Structure formats: structure tokens, C-alpha cells
Amino acid sequence: MTQVHTPAQAAVTFVGAGPGAAEHLTLGALRALQEARVVIHDRLVGAEVLALIPAHVTLVDVGKEGFGPSVTQNQINASLVAHAMSGPRVVRLKGGDCGIFGRLDEEMAALEAAGLSFRILPGLTSASVAAASIGQSLTRRGRNASLRIVTGHDMEGFAEQDWRGMARPGEVAAIYMGKKSARFIQGRLMMHGASGATDVTIVENVSRPEQRILGTTLAALPEAVAGCSGPAVILFGLAPRAARSSVAVLKEVQA
């Protein structure tokens, strides 16, 4: 039986840290960090958030990087179980929302197998904060009645999606981990009827001091994303609001 318990009982608290800035941390998440004994955190947790953790707390970095050097998921699971077995007040801190592309299920299963309880404190996901940063909503009456949050790659490589559905005019999708698969995504969408003129916004380093916003089009997506060195969310179907004069807009690359 799944052991999801109250705060006082849980051996591990999964916490969504938001995309980077401390202002996007929930009050519950802040309280959990301040009461923690051990914090096991991802690479993408913002420095502002880590700075809120008391100095006496043990920090364990289990960072992952897409297509790069990473701590394996089995190692993360083992570390999580070992720390939880040694005492309470363990926080598993994940960037964004821990339930969106955060491998939460694997870690919950590891705790369950060890007879350990947990609770979950959701966080703001990067798509929400990225859309807010360009002055847009993710859904709008008369434009899109649904929202897709998809990944650019999975365990088997570039991820397949409902391309025909995404390609319909007015659709909006937040694409995570899509930098390396940008040309694949562009090709699939255009193959299924999406216009090359469809608005796309890339938000790099969402909410961090080095955040960068690039407004472009589907036709120019691969060239635009090639200039991004940090983590980025691709907002397909959305353009930055014209009133935001600080936005760097990339011109469509002519064929």
C-alpha cells in the first residue's frame, strides 16, 4: 500500500523548487527546506533557492544533464532510500514541478519498496513561469481549449508526439528538453501541416538573472535554439507581447 503520509510522518518530502527564482517557491516548500536535515537536489535547482537552505543542512547534488554526464537514476534512488532510512526530514528537491518530467514515479517506487513514506509539495513548472515572462497565458478563449506539455526526448531518443494535433492552428505546446531535437520537432510539425510562420518563443534560463527571451517562428526554430547554452522551454504557438520592449526578437530565417 502506498505510504503517503502527513508532514509529521513522512520520511521524505518531494518538493518542487520552481524554475529558479526564489520568488516562485511556495511557502510549504520554504518551510520544508528550513526544517530539513538532508536535501537531495537536482542540477537545475536555482542558486536563490539553495541559498535559503540553512547552513547545517546536508546538501546532496544528484544532478542530471540531458545527453551529458549524470548521476544515474538507480544511484539517486539508492541515495534517497539510504538517507531516509537514517532519519526523518529528508527533502528531495526537484527543479520546476516534481511531477512534470521529474522522474518522480521511479523515486516514489523506490521508497515504497523500502517501506518508506513520502509526501509531495508541487512547484511552479517552467511553462507557467515562461509564459508569464512573455506576458502571455497558456490558454485563451477562442484560441486553444487545451495545452500540451511535452518532452523533446525520452529514453529511446527524440520523442514522438501527436504531431497532427499540435500542428492545428491555434494550438499551444510547451516543449521541455527540446534544444537538441528542435529540427526533428520542426520537421514533424511542418510535415503534419503546421505553418512555418507559426509563432514560437524560446525562454532560456527561466526566471533566473540570465533569463533570455527569443521570439521566432517554427521555420527558424533550429537556428534560434542553436544559440541557447542554458536550459530552455520552447513555447510553440505563442509570441512575446508587443509591449515588452526588452524582448529580443529573432527574424525568420529565409529559405
N, C-alpha and C positions, 0 to 999 in steps of 0.2 A: 504493500500500500504506500502511495506517495506521502512523504512526510513534509508537508508544507505547514509550518507552524507559526505561532505568534512571534513578534520580535524577541521576547524574553527567552523563548525556547529554541529558536533556530540556531543551528551550528554555523551556518553560512548565510550571509545576506548577499544576494546578487544585486548590484547597483549599476544603473545606467548613468554614466557621467556626463551625458550630453556631448556635443561635438568638440568642445574645447574650452570655451569661456566659462568662468566660474558663475557668471550670472544666469547660466542656463541649468545650473544644478538645482534639484528640488530640495526643499527643507528636510524631507525624510532622508535623502541621500547624504546631505551635510551632517545630519545627526549620526547616521551610521558610521561615517568616516571618523567623526570625532570620538566615537565610542569604541572604535575597532582596536583589536590587538594586532592583527595582521591584515594587510591589504595586498591582495594579489591583483596586479593591474596590467592592462594592455598597453601596447606601444602608443596607441592613438589617444590615450587619456591626456587632456590638456595640462600644461605646466601649472596653470592657475588653479586647477582642481587639486593636483598633487600637493600644491603649496598649502592647502587647507588642512592637510592631514597632520596631526600632532607629531612632534619630533620623536616621541618614544615608540611610535608605531613601526612595526617591521614592514618594510616595503619589499615586495617580490615582483620583479619585472618579468612577465612572460610574453613579451611582445611577439607579434606575428607580422610578416610582411608578404603581401601577395607576390608570388614568383620570386621570393627572396629568402634570406636566412630567417629562420623562425624556430621558436620553441614548439615542439610537436604537441598535438592535442593530447596524446597519451601522457606526455610529461606534465602538461598543465593539470590534467585530471589527477595524476598521482600527487602533485604538489598540493592541490586543493584538498584532497582527502587527508593527506598527512597532517597538514596544518589544522584542519577541522578536528581530527582525532586527538590532537594535543591540547585542545581547549576551545572555548567559545569565542565569539566576537571576531570571526573571520569574515572579511568583506572581499567579494570577487568583483572588482571594478572594471567595467567594460565601457568603451567609448560609445557615444550615442545612446541608443536604447538597447539594453542587453538582449531583447527578444527579436531584434531585427539583424539578421546576418551576423549574430554574435556567438554562434555555436553553443547556445545556452542548453539545448537539449542534451548534448553529449555530457556536459558537466553536471546537469541535474541527474542524469542516469548514473554517473559515477558515484555521486553522493548517495543515491538511493541504494546502489549495490553495496555500499559500505554501511548502510543503516543510519545515515546522517540526514538531519532535517535541514530545510532551507526556506528562505522567503525571497521574494523578488520585489525590488523597487524600480519600476520603469524609469527611463530617462527620455529626454527630448532626442528624437532621431535627427540626423543631419539634414534630411529632406525638408523637414519643417522649418529648421533654422535657416537653411539655404534659401528657401522660397521667401521667408520673411526679409532676408537681407537684400533681396532684389525688389521688394515692395509688391510681391505677388501672393496670391492664395493658391493652394494646390488644387482646389476645386472651385468651380464657379457656375452658378445657374446659367443654363443656356450654352455652356461651353463643354464641360465634362462632368458626367454624373458618376465617374469612377476615377480612381487613382491607382496606378501601378507602381509598386516599389520592387525593382528587380536588380539582379546582380549581373555584372558583366562576365563573370566567370564562376565556375563551380569546380568540384573535384575532378571533373572529366575534361576541363578546358573551357573554352568560350561557351557561355550558357545559351541555350535555345529558349525563346520566349514565344508568346502569342503575337508574332510579328504583324499579322494581318489586323488584329485588334488594335495594337499600338499605332499602326500606320493610319488609322482613320482620322480624318480632320477633326481637330479639337481635342484629341486625346492628350493626356499628360502622364508622364512617367518620370520617376526619379530613379536614375541608374547609378548604383553603387559599384565601386571597383570596376569602372568601365574604361579606364585610360588605355590599357593595353588592348582592349577589344573594340576600340572606337571604330576602326574601319570595318570590322565584322558587323557591328551594330548598324552602322550607316548602310552597308550593303544589304543586309537583311530587310531593313525598314523600306528602303527605296525599291527593293525587289517586290515588296508587297504593297506598293502603291503610295508610300509616303513621299511628299514633295520635298525636293532638295532645299526649297525655301522655308521649310518649317523652322520656327524659332527653336533655338537650343541655347541654354545658359549653362556655363561651367562655373561652379563655385569651388575654388581651391582653398584648402585650409579653413573650412567653415568656422566662423566665429572667432578665429584666432587673430592676433595682431597682424599677421602676414596674410590675412584673407585677401583673395583676388577674385574678381568677378569678370568673366569673359562672355559677352553676348555674341553669338554667332548663329549659323544655320546648320542644318543637317548636312548640306553639301560640303561645308567647310569644317565639319567636326574633327576629322582626324588631324588636320593641320593645326587646329586650335588647341586641341588637347595635348599635342606634342610638346607644347611649351610649358606644361604643368609638371612641376617636380614634386609637389606635395599631394596628399590625399585629396580627392575631388569628388563632388557629386555632380552628375550631369542631369540637368532638368530639361527633359525633352518636351517641347510644346509650350515652353514659357520663355518670354523675353524680359529683360530688366525694364522697369517702368521708365518712361522717357524723362521723368522729373529727376531721376537720380544722375546728376551730372558727373558724379565721381566714377561711374561705371566705364570701364574700358570696353568699347565695342569693336569687335573684330569684323572687318568687311568680308563678305563672302568671297571665297577664292573662285575665280572664274575658271571654267573648264577649258 
